Amino acid sequence: MVIGDALRAPIRDGAARRATAFATGTVLAIAVLLRISAGLWPSWLTVLPALLTIPLLVLFVGHLAAILRETMSRGEVEPIPYWLSAPRLALGGRTLVVAFAYLLVPAIIVAAGGFVIASGLVPAGAAGLAGSLIATVALLVVVAFTYVLPVAIAVATREGIRPALRRSSLTGLASGSYFVAWTSATVLAILGWGAVAFTTPGTVGGIAAVAWLTYAHLAAVHVLGRGIAAQSVWSAGT
């Protein structure tokens, strides 16, 4: 079972468990630095720990992108080592640039919709209907862009940023295997962030939630890679 294999991939052997442990440590370090930064607010010192999270985030994202690139190329791969290197950081930076480009439009639409609703620009008599319509449009836009995003990142890991921003490069979106993979990965991400949202930072539960968040993202990338690998258009290019 493809999804079952992907869920076991982060802990399937010693090498995979070591990489997962390092990834979890990175995410925990980011969480600690963000707590320190929040505790220093409103002092200007709050910027220092926040800045330290950037290379850690780039490193973690680079690891996720490396897993996606290798998994989508061959389906089943050996565990990807978790290491600090210039190529890995470059891959993480490239991935974040593409993610920013694709999530900018949904962010603007959600912010604009929230502003319209909160500012009272809509007449009181139509506020309910208008609010529902704005929320629906915003949700559809978010889903549409996040559905395309993994394929765009997949293109970026192999060909660079510019090809990832071209519509012609985004193939295989109608594939059933990709739809199932995207849905499964989205559920994993929601469960991961939900656990973090409903636990108290700094507690045992909060630490466990961060560990689960890391695992959920690693498993989600394995699921997406296998979903993309099942498309003939990608396998033919390897």
N, C-alpha and C positions, 0 to 999 in steps of 0.2 A: 504494500500500500504506500503510495507516494507521500501522502501527508503524514502517515505514521513514521516513515523513514526520516522525513524532514524534522519531525518533532524530537526524534531520538538523536539526530545528528550532532547537536551541541554537546552531548555527553556520551557518545557512543563508544569512545575509547579514551585512553589516557591522554593522548595528544589533544583531542577535542575538549576534554575536561580542563586541561591546562589553559587552552586558549579561552575557554568560557570563563575560567577563574580570573584571568588577566582582564578580560573585558568587563567582568562584574566589578573588579577593583577600580577600573577606570571610571565607570559610571558612579560608583560610590564616592570616589574622589570628587567628581563633578558635583554631586549632591552636597557633600560636606562644604566645598568651596562656595556654593550658592547660599548655604545656610550662614556661613561666615560673612559673606557679602551682605546678606539681608540684616544680619545683626549689627553691622557697622553703619547702616543707613541712619541718618543722612550725611554722615562724614564722607569726605572725598575718598577716604581709604576704602570705601565699598567697591571702588572700581578695581582695585588690585586683585582680590581673589576672583572677581568676575572675569578679568582678563585671563587669569590662569586656566579657566575652564575651556578657553577656546582651543588650544592645542590638544587638550584631552578629548574634546568633542570631535575635532577633526580626525584624530587617531581612531576613535571608536567608529565613526562613520566610514573611515577608510577601510577598516576591518570588515564592516558589513558589506561595503561595495566590493571588496575582494572576494568575499564568499559568493555574492551574487554573480560576479563575472565568471568565476570558475564553475559554479554550479550550473549556470545557464548554458555553459559551453559543453559540459560533459554529463550533466545530470547528477551523477554520484561521484564525489571527489574525496580525496584524502583531506583530513582536517587542515584548515588554513592556519598557519602559525600566527600568533598575535605578537607583532613586533613593531618597534619604532624605527621607521626608515623614511627617507625622503620620498620614494615612490608611493609609499602607503599614505603619507600625509598629502601628497599631491592628488592622489585618488580621492581621499576624503574631502579635500577642498573642492575638487571638480564636482563631486556629488552634491555638496552643499550649495554650490552656485546653481546647479540645475534645479535642485529642490526649491531654492529661493525663487527662481524664475517661474516655476510652475505653480507655486503656492501664493505668489504675490497677488494675482488676480482674485482668487477666492478670498484672500485676506481683506482686500479692498472692498469687495462686495459685501462681505459679512460686516465689516466696520461701517460701511455706508448704510446698510440696512438697519443696524443697531442705532445709528445716529438718527435716522429718519423716525424710527419708532420712539426713541427716548426723547427726542426734541419736541414732539407734539406737532410735527408738520402735517400729519394726517388728521383730518377732521374727526372729532370724537365719535360721530355716528358710524364712520367707516373704519375706525381703528382696529377692530377685531378682524375684519376681513383683510384689510391691508397688511396687518401684522402677520397673518397666516400666509398671505401671498408672498410677502418679502422673505419670510422664513423658508418657505418651500423653494423659492428661486435660489436663495443662498445655499440651501442644502444640496440642490441639484448641481449647482456650479462646483461646490466643494467635492462632491462625489465624482463628477466628471473629471476634474483635474487630478484628484488623487488616484483615479483609475488609470490615467495615462502616465502618471509620474514614475512608477517602477520600470516601465518600458523605456522611458526617457533616460532614466538613470542607467539602465542596462546598456543603452546606446552610448552614453557618456563614458562608461567604464572601458568600452572597446574602441570608440572612435573619437571621443572628445566632446567638448561642450557644444560647439556649433552644430554638428549633426544631431545632437540630442534635442536641439531647439527647432529642428525642421520637421514639419508634419509628415513629410514623405518617409522619414526614418522610423516612424512609430507604427510598425507593422505587427500583426498578430493580435490586435486588441479584441477582435471578434472571436478569438479561439475559446472554446469551452474550457480547455485546460487552464488557460490564463485566468478566465473568470473565476473558476473554482479556487485557484491559487490566490488570487487577489482577495477574494471573500474570506478565505481562511486566514490569510495574513492580516487582514483588517481586524478580524475578530481577536486574533492574538494581541495585536497592538492595543486594541480597546481594553482587553482584559488586563494587560500590563499597566497601562496608564490608570485604569480604574483602581487597581490595587494600590498604586501610589497615592491617588487622590483620597482614598478612604482609610489611610493609615497615618499615624502621627510621625513626622520626621524625627529621627534620632532614637526611636524606640526599636526594640527587637522586631516588631511588626513592620516598622518603616524600613529597616535594613533588608528584611526578607522581601518586602514589596519591590525594592530597588533591584534585588537579585532576580526576582521573577520578571521584572520589566526587561532586564538585560536578556534573560533567557528567551522571553517572548519575542524580542526583536531578532535575536539570532535564529530562532526557529522560523520566524516569519520570512526572513531572507532566504532560508533554505527552501521553504515552500514556494516562494516566488521564483527562485532560480529553477526549480524543477518544473514549474508551470510554464516558464518561458522556454526551457529546454525541450518540452514536449511539442513545441511548434516547429514544423519543418523548416520555416523560414530562418529560424535561428540555428537549428542543427546543421543546415546546409552551409552556413557561413563559418563553421568551425573547422 
